[in-house]
Amino acid sequence: MPANNPTLHEAPESVLTESNAQLDITLEQLKKLVTPRAFTGETMLLNMGPQHPSTHGVLRLLLELDGETIVSCIPDIGFLHTGIEKTHEGKTYSKGIPLTDRIDYLAPLSNNLAYVGCVEKLLDLEVPLRAQYIRVILLELTRMNSHLVWLGTHALDIGAMSVFLYCMREREMILDVYELVAGARMMTSYFRVGGLWRDIPPGFTDLVQKILDVFPERLLEYEKLLKDNPMWKERTVGIGVIGKEDAIAYGMTGPSLRGSGVNYDVRKAYPYSSYDQFEFSVPVGSNGDVYDRYRCRMEEFHQSLKIIEQAMKRLPAGPVMVDNRKIAPPPKHEIAYSMESLIHHFKLWTEGFSVPEGEAYFAVESGKGEFGCYISANGGPKPRRVHFRAPSLCNLQALPRMSRGCLIADMVAIVGSIDIVLGEVDR
């Protein structure tokens, strides 16, 4: 472009002012996020999203480009903000469970457990062992469900369409299990404070066993298509690199952290729901690039199958809910002849149960990383404050560091590799 072109040298200040208004920050703050070359017109500011399909939701990225090279990146979030944490303050503890499904809507059961586990911690409840094992089975199926959507969309971003179709095919098997136990394919709300909504129905074992039988061969099929594919490796090896120290400093968790060589998994570090009774390993990468994050998640499929198989073989008998009528609703058949049961049922669904005053934090290892729930209880049936530690938000913080110096075409691969869900980022 000619040196005397006015759009190159005179427009940058107005462009920065417009971007500043959209980001809701001061011009001085924006100047710290872009290089001085943005003011001289040597670099270009470009919006990627929030309608871009490869931002995996309504994420806007303000990119500063030198040709096709990314100089700086400013993620702009909040387009999907639903006020879920504030809404919890007006809900009883039981009625807050369905809200958690809508956070990471690809891992509803992981969200459920973080929330009910935090309430159980405040109540000092011991969940029956059968319920714990069923929770583990469903949590690992949820991890696989989340990873299948990640793999399919990630591959589609980079240009491998067949993998997306195959992943959606296998995901249907997991959604069938959701539908059987909870009556819903996505927003399950199956876990309850103190256990489960109900015991697993007939047919559950057959559906899960079919997954155990079919998935190893299907995973091998994915690997044949991608693992050593030269085009796949060209787009992923050495792209979006973040070192171990930086990954820790940014608060990354899950496969995005373990791809950088950090062996941290909540299931091992702080076991919950009887995870300490199962044998499994934690896949860890070394290079911290898109390819290593891909390899970690692919190996996690196999480890999840290993955990599910152990839990199914050793699934104990017994109740799936605590025996405490102040927290657990009475069986429906008792309501017809027991006045006391009717009263408990009525009070639980109208007033809710009270939780002792205090604070608690409970975390699970979701498919995207450490998903935690913090609750401040005031002694009543509704929480004073609820906050979720969302792994997608923390992992997204590292995007400017990971993308610096990469090509703009690499951005879709990097965003896909950290596996974000904007419902979890914005909440």
Secondary structure, DSSP 8 states (H G I E B T S, - for coil): --TT-HHHHTSHHHHHHHHHHHHTS-HHHHHHHS-THHHHTSSEEEEE-SS-GGGTSS-EEEEEEETTEEEEEEEE--TT---HHHHHTTS-TTTTHHHHHTTSTT-HHHHHHHHHHHHHHHHT----HHHHHHHHHHHHHHHHHHHHHHHHHHHHHHT-HHHHHHHHHHHHHHHHHHHHHHS-SS----EETTEESS---TTHHHHHHHHHHHHHHHHHHHHHHHTT-HHHHHHHTTSS---HHHHHHTT--THHHHTTT----HHHHS--TTGGGS-------SS-SHHHHHHHHHHHHHHHHHHHHHHHHT---S-SB-S-TTTS---HHHHTT-HHHHHHHHHHHHT-----SEEEEEEEEETTEEEEEEEEE-SSSSEEEEEEE-HHHHHHTTHHHHHTTSBGGGHHHHHHHHT--HHHHH-
